[in-house]
Amino acid sequence: MRDLELSSLRAMSSRRPFLHSKKFLRATHTNSIHSQKLYSDNSQTLTPGSFLLEKILWALKKGQSINTHIFYQLNPSIFTEVLYKCRNDLQMGQRFIDFIALNYPNFQHSSRSLSAAVHVLVRSNRTSDAQALILRMVRRSGASRTEIVDSLVESYGNCGSNLYVFDLFIRTYVQARKLRDAVEALRALKCRNICVSINACNSLLGGLVKIGWVDLAREVYLEIVHNRKDLNEYTLNIMVNVFCKDGKIEKAMDFLSEMEERGIFADIVTYNTLINSYCHEGRIKEGFEVMRLMADKGLKPCLLTYNPIVSGLCKKGWYGRAKEVLNEMEQNGLNPDTATYNTLLYECCRKDDVVEAECTFNEMLLRGAVPDLVSYSTLIGMFSRIGNLDRATAYFKDMKFNGLIPDNIVYTILIGGFCRIGAIPDAMKIRDQMRENGCLMDVVTYNTILNGLCKEKMLSEADVLFNEMVERGVFPDFCTYTTLINGYCKVGNMNKALELFRSMFQRNLKPDLVTYNTLIDGFCKAGEMERAIDWRDYMISKTIYPNCITYSSLINGFCSNGFLSDAFRMWNEMVDKGIQPTIVTCNSLIKGYCRNGDSGEANEFLKKMKSRGVLPDSITYNTLIHGFVKEENMDKAFDLINRMESEGLLPDVITYNVILDGFCRLGQMQGANMIYKKMTDRGITPDRSTYTSLINGHVSQENMKEAFKFHDEMLQRGFVPDDKF
């Protein structure tokens, strides 16, 4: 019966290695009071210390089960000594470890006892079990790195182990993402003259680089790895990556030369890393030079060589050269992949080059590269941006037809496209599809729809969506609030805008310059200039300082409300603070002068703004022309048209309509007809305002024949006249 129990126990041990037993990994020591009681009860039959150790060893050697009463006297120290005694009999050591794990699951280990078990398991080629135990050690509360290292070093000799244990130790730290601990552990091992393999060092260096700790990786290399004789190509590639990530490509090249002198040569991974870094920095010429150097070494470029080159050329705007590289790839027997074509697609779409983008996409299909979500989202994004929602929707459907499931990004891009053209119902249909397909709306999707609703002044709908967003657990961000505040400011509902502003603080969202500028502009447009200035001062008190947009809003507000002197006070303050005015700022002041009937002063200000490097645009001249027309100074207005043309600014239909209407109001129909002829000769199509002014002008001069002529022409062009003459 006893033999049957023992064979059954051995079978269990072989089926369930101890380290895969959850019981062993979560072991905790039975409380000491209970242990002492049992020890007292058995003190006549069992003695502590060496006798207990010998009894356990005797039972293991005989293949007998250990008396369960012994478990209550077992402690980490005796556990360790048992394993030390088993150094020449690994089977016996393993049997003891597994036996304890199965029969005494609540045993609490020390770092020393776990270290001894690790050494036994490594010697027995149970690497995964050993690594799990090391992981148990490094995660134990209260166990310092020094304690763990000392325990492993001490038990190393006593268990007759090998140095691979220390490799496994460092690798486990790396895999557990305890990289700083791994570095300190490696340093501690070095201080104790324990040398881990170069592969373990590479594992640590690679882990540090992967999370961007390049400075620490460089420290470890110089301190521990640099002087080793067994560096290999993996070390080389990791350190080249370190230098490149740090933006020190020249040092990477120097390191390459140093390694070649030591007999370690670069491979294709090395050169690809260098090419990628050069191209990322926009140094395409150097990237090509590395590729030539690579060819000289007999290494054949691969897709990972060419793709950074193509990307770098596209970022530089050298799309034609990028296409040439594609041909070169094919000549070298390489087919451009999806990543290659996505780079080209992105460049075409960035420039809104519809024809080239679609040609590239079709070429991609012909050459067997399979479009992915990035390919489709790039095209959908371009067509949405330029307002061609028919094509955007067609690619969206094609994507689904080809088995690709649209993600949150694709849906949001398409929704944004419809919102941009004011097609809110279509945007909502896509939103509904998104939900039906199980794709959750995030804050970006909500913000996109909210922006569309606010642009269309659908503020009640925006409010409903905002509440829905909160109810669904999507937290509004800074962009959400700024969008809504801007929407309410645009319709003049400043009370609601301020309510949202206060709500931002309640959600611990700090308003920035954009938020304050939005509120200031809202008050300016509402004619509440005192409150606008108060908010400017409040913003400064929060150490957020006005920029050009702030001053432009204030200047425009003062000009629109007839406070020109206050507008110039803002102008002077802006200039004194070194803030460069923009054309928007200057146009506001010119408009202010013209509204006050000071077109001459406005013309002088035009010279002043030019001297500050602010060049006038069509709005500047149209405002000035309108000002002179109001003052019935038609000669000056006409001169401004000529000046516009001399400066390369082509008058548009608004420009001509302003001066034409001026002539008509003065009854100078000959001048009006001359302007009409000039604008049509320049290829500018008259609009409804043009014809209305001409008809009214001729009617006022009782020239009904000419009035009806323009009336008929107006109808032919599809404009509906007032018929009130």
DOMARMI-940732 format. One record per residue (C-alpha): residue in three letters; x, y, z. Coordinates in steps of 0.5 Angstrom, whole numbers, plus 500, padded with zeros to 3 digits. Layout:
! DOMARMI-940732
AlaXYZ;...
***
This chain:
! DOMARMI-940732
Met500500500;Arg506505502;Asp509503495;Leu503505491;Glu502511495;Leu509513493;Ser509511486;Ser502515485;Leu506521488;Arg511521483;Ala506520477;Met503527480;Ser510530480;Ser512528473;Arg505530471;Arg505537474;Pro512540475;Phe512544481;Leu513551478;His507550474;Ser503549480;Lys500555483;Lys500553490;Phe508553490;Leu508560487;Arg503563492;Ala506559498;Thr505563504;His508560511;Thr504557516;Asn504561522;Ser509560527;Ile505559533;His502553530;Ser509550527;Gln511551535;Lys506547537;Leu507541533;Tyr514541534;Ser513541541;Asp508535540;Asn513531536;Ser519533540;Gln520526543;Thr520523536;Leu523529531;Thr529533533;Pro531540529;Gly537542525;Ser542536522;Phe538530525;Leu531533521;Leu536534515;Glu539527515;Lys532524516;Ile529528510;Leu535526506;Trp535519508;Ala527519506;Leu529522499;Lys535517498;Lys530511499;Gly525513495;Gln520514501;Ser515519502;Ile517524508;Asn513524514;Thr508530514;His510532521;Ile516534518;Phe513539514;Tyr511543520;Gln519543522;Leu521545515;Asn524552514;Pro527556508;Ser534554511;Ile533547512;Phe530547505;Thr536550502;Glu541545506;Val537539503;Leu538542496;Tyr546543497;Lys546536499;Cys543534493;Arg548537488;Asn551531486;Asp544528485;Leu539532481;Gln534527481;Met533527488;Gly534535488;Gln528535483;Arg524530487;Phe524534494;Ile522541490;Asp516537487;Phe514533493;Ile514540497;Ala510543492;Leu505538492;Asn505536499;Tyr506543503;Pro503548498;Asn503554504;Phe511553505;Gln514560505;His521561501;Ser526566502;Ser531569497;Arg536564499;Ser531558498;Leu529560492;Ser536561489;Ala538554491;Ala531551487;Val533556481;His540553481;Val538546481;Leu532547476;Val537550471;Arg542544472;Ser536540470;Asn535543464;Arg528546467;Thr529553464;Ser522555464;Asp521553471;Ala527556473;Gln525563470;Ala518563473;Leu522562480;Ile526568478;Leu520572476;Arg517570483;Met523572487;Val524579483;Arg516580485;Arg517578492;Ser515584497;Gly521586501;Ala526583497;Ser532587495;Arg536587488;Thr542586493;Glu539580497;Ile537577491;Val544577487;Asp547575494;Ser543569494;Leu544567487;Val551568488;Glu552564494;Ser548558492;Tyr551558485;Gly557554488;Asn554550493;Cys549547488;Gly555546483;Ser551550478;Asn553554472;Leu553561470;Tyr547561465;Val543562472;Phe545569471;Asp543570464;Leu536567466;Phe536572472;Ile538578467;Arg533576462;Thr527575466;Tyr528582469;Val528585462;Gln522580460;Ala518583466;Arg520590464;Lys524592470;Leu529595466;Arg532599471;Asp532593476;Ala536589471;Val541595470;Glu542595477;Ala543587478;Leu548587472;Arg552592476;Ala551588482;Leu554582478;Lys560585475;Cys562588482;Arg561580485;Asn566578478;Ile560575475;Cys560575468;Val553574464;Ser553572457;Ile554577451;Asn547575449;Ala544577456;Cys547584455;Asn544585448;Ser537583451;Leu538588456;Leu541593451;Gly535592446;Gly530593452;Leu532599454;Val533602446;Lys526599445;Ile523604450;Gly527610448;Trp532610454;Val538611450;Asp542614455;Leu542609460;Ala543604454;Arg549608452;Glu551608460;Val551600460;Tyr555599454;Leu561603456;Glu561601463;Ile560594462;Val560591455;His565596451;Asn571592453;Arg568585452;Lys572581447;Asp565577445;Leu561583442;Asn557580436;Glu553583430;Tyr547584435;Thr551588440;Leu553592434;Asn546593431;Ile543595438;Met548600439;Val548603432;Asn540604433;Val542607440;Phe546613436;Cys541613431;Lys535614436;Asp539620439;Gly540623433;Lys548622432;Ile548618426;Glu556620425;Lys557617431;Ala554611429;Met558611423;Asp564612427;Phe562606431;Leu561602425;Ser568603423;Glu571601430;Met567595430;Glu570593423;Glu577594426;Arg575589432;Gly572584427;Ile565585427;Phe562587421;Ala555590419;Asp549587416;Ile543589412;Val540591419;Thr545595421;Tyr545599414;Asn537599414;Thr538603421;Leu542608418;Ile538609412;Asn532610416;Ser535615420;Tyr538619415;Cys532619411;His528621417;Glu532627418;Gly531629411;Arg538627409;Ile536623403;Lys543624399;Glu547621405;Gly541615405;Phe543614398;Glu550614400;Val549608405;Met545604400;Arg551604395;Leu556603401;Met551597402;Ala552594395;Asp559595395;Lys559590401;Gly555585397;Leu549586401;Lys542586397;Pro537592399;Cys530589401;Leu524593402;Leu526595409;Thr532599405;Tyr528602400;Asn521604404;Pro525609408;Ile528612402;Val521613398;Ser518616405;Gly524621405;Leu523623398;Cys516624399;Lys517628405;Lys521633401;Gly516633396;Trp520630391;Tyr515625389;Gly518624382;Arg524622384;Ala520617389;Lys517614383;Glu524613380;Val526609386;Leu520604385;Asn522603378;Glu529601381;Met526597386;Glu523593381;Gln529592377;Asn532589383;Gly527584383;Leu523587389;Asn515588389;Pro513595392;Asp509593398;Thr503596401;Ala507600406;Thr511603400;Tyr504605396;Asn501608402;Thr507613403;Leu506615395;Leu498615397;Tyr499620403;Glu504625399;Cys499625393;Cys493626398;Arg497631402;Lys497635396;Asp490634394;Asp493631387;Val486627386;Val489624379;Glu495622381;Ala492619388;Glu488615384;Cys493612379;Thr497610385;Phe492606388;Asn490603381;Glu497601380;Met498598387;Leu492594385;Leu495592379;Arg502590382;Gly499585387;Ala500590393;Val493589398;Pro490596400;Asp489596408;Leu486601412;Val491606412;Ser491606404;Tyr483607404;Ser483612410;Thr488616406;Leu484617400;Ile477618404;Gly481623408;Met483627401;Phe476626398;Ser473628405;Arg477634405;Ile476637398;Gly469636399;Asn468630394;Leu464626398;Asp461622393;Arg468619391;Ala470618399;Thr463614400;Ala465610394;Tyr472608397;Phe469607403;Lys464602400;Asp470599396;Met474598403;Lys468594406;Phe467590400;Asn474588400;Gly473585407;Leu476591411;Ile472593417;Pro472601418;Asp475603424;Asn474609429;Ile478613425;Val475612418;Tyr468613420;Thr470620424;Ile474622417;Leu468621413;Ile463624418;Gly468630418;Gly467630411;Phe460631411;Cys460636417;Arg465640413;Ile460641407;Gly454642412;Ala451635410;Ile449634418;Pro444629416;Asp449625412;Ala454625417;Met449622422;Lys447616418;Ile455615418;Arg454615425;Asp449611426;Gln452606421;Met458606426;Arg454604432;Glu451599428;Asn457596426;Gly459596434;Cys465601433;Leu464606439;Met465613438;Asp470617442;Val471624444;Val474625437;Thr468623433;Tyr464627438;Asn468633437;Thr467632430;Ile460632430;Leu459638435;Asn464642430;Gly459641424;Leu453642428;Cys456649431;Lys458651424;Glu451650422;Lys448654428;Met445648430;Leu446649438;Ser440645441;Glu442639437;Ala449640439;Asp447641447;Val443634446;Leu449631443;Phe454633448;Asn449631454;Glu449624450;Met457624450;Val457625458;Glu452619459;Arg456614455;Gly462615459;Val466619454;Phe469625457;Pro469632454;Asp476634453;Phe479641452;Cys477641444;Thr470639446;Tyr469645450;Thr472650446;Thr468648440;Leu461649444;Ile464656447;Asn465658439;Gly459656437;Tyr455660442;Cys459666441;Lys458666434;Val450666435;Gly451671441;Asn449667446;Met455669451;Asn451667457;Lys451660455;Ala459660453;Leu461663460;Glu457657463;Leu461652459;Phe467656460;Arg466655468;Ser464648467;Met471647464;Phe474648471;Gln469644474;Arg472638470;Asn479640471;Leu480643464;Lys484649464;Pro482654458;Asp488656454;Leu489662449;Val484659444;Thr479659449;Tyr480666451;Asn481669444;Thr474665443;Leu470669448;Ile474675447;Asp472675440;Gly465673442;Phe464679446;Cys467684441;Lys462681436;Ala456683441;Gly459690441;Glu461689449;Met468692448;Glu468693456;Arg467686457;Ala472684452;Ile477688455;Asp476685462;Trp477678459;Arg483680456;Asp486683463;Tyr483676466;Met487672461;Ile493676463;Ser492675470;Lys492667469;Thr499668466;Ile496667459;Tyr498673454;Pro495676448;Asn497674441;Cys496677434;Ile489674434;Thr487677441;Tyr489684439;Ser486683432;Ser479681435;Leu479687440;Ile481692434;Asn476689429;Gly471690435;Phe473697436;Cys473699429;Ser466696428;Asn463700434;Gly466706431;Phe471707437;Leu477708432;Ser482711437;Asp481705442;Ala483701436;Phe489705435;Arg490704442;Met490697442;Trp495697435;Asn500701439;Glu500696445;Met500690440;Val506693436;Asp510695443;Lys509688445;Gly513686439;Ile507682436;Gln507683429;Pro500685426;Thr497681420;Ile493683414;Val487681418;Thr489686423;Cys491692418;Asn484691414;Ser480692420;Leu483699421;Ile483700414;Lys475699415;Gly475703421;Tyr478709417;Cys473708411;Arg467707416;Asn469714419;Gly469717412;Asp477718413;Ser479714406;Gly485718405;Glu487716412;Ala486709410;Asn490710404;Glu496713409;Phe495707413;Leu496702407;Lys503705406;Lys505704414;Met503697414;Lys507696407;Ser513699411;Arg512694417;Gly512688411;Val504687411;Leu502686404;Pro495688402;Asp490683399;Ser484684395;Ile480685402;Thr484691403;Tyr483694396;Asn476692396;Thr475696403;Leu479702400;Ile475702394;His469702397;Gly471708402;Phe473712396;Val466710392;Lys462712399;Glu466719398;Glu464719391;Asn472720389;Met471715383;Asp478717380;Lys481715387;Ala477709387;Phe479707379;Asp487709381;Leu486703386;Ile484698381;Asn490700377;Arg495699383;Met492693385;Glu493690378;Ser500693378;Glu502689385;Gly499682382;Leu493682385;Leu487681380;Pro481685382;Asp475680383;Val467681382;Ile467684388;Thr472690386;Tyr468691380;Asn461691383;Val463696388;Ile466701383;Leu461700378;Asp455701383;Gly458707385;Phe458710378;Cys451708377;Arg449711384;Leu452718381;Gly448717375;Gln455716371;Met453710367;Gln458711361;Gly463710367;Ala459704369;Asn459701362;Met466702362;Ile467698368;Tyr462693366;Lys466692359;Lys473692363;Met471686368;Thr468682362;Asp474683358;Arg478680364;Gly474674364;Ile470676370;Thr463673370;Pro458679372;Asp453676378;Arg446678381;Ser449685384;Thr452687378;Tyr446687374;Thr442690379;Ser446696380;Leu446697372;Ile439696371;Asn438701377;Gly443706374;His439706367;Val432706370;Ser435712374;Gln437716368;Glu430714365;Asn434709359;Met429704359;Lys432700353;Glu439699356;Ala435697363;Phe431692359;Lys437690355;Phe441688362;His435685365;Asp434680359;Glu442678360;Met441677367;Leu435672366;Gln439669361;Arg445668366;Gly440665371;Phe439671376;Val432673378;Pro431680378;Asp427684383;Asp423687377;Lys421693382;Phe423698377;
***
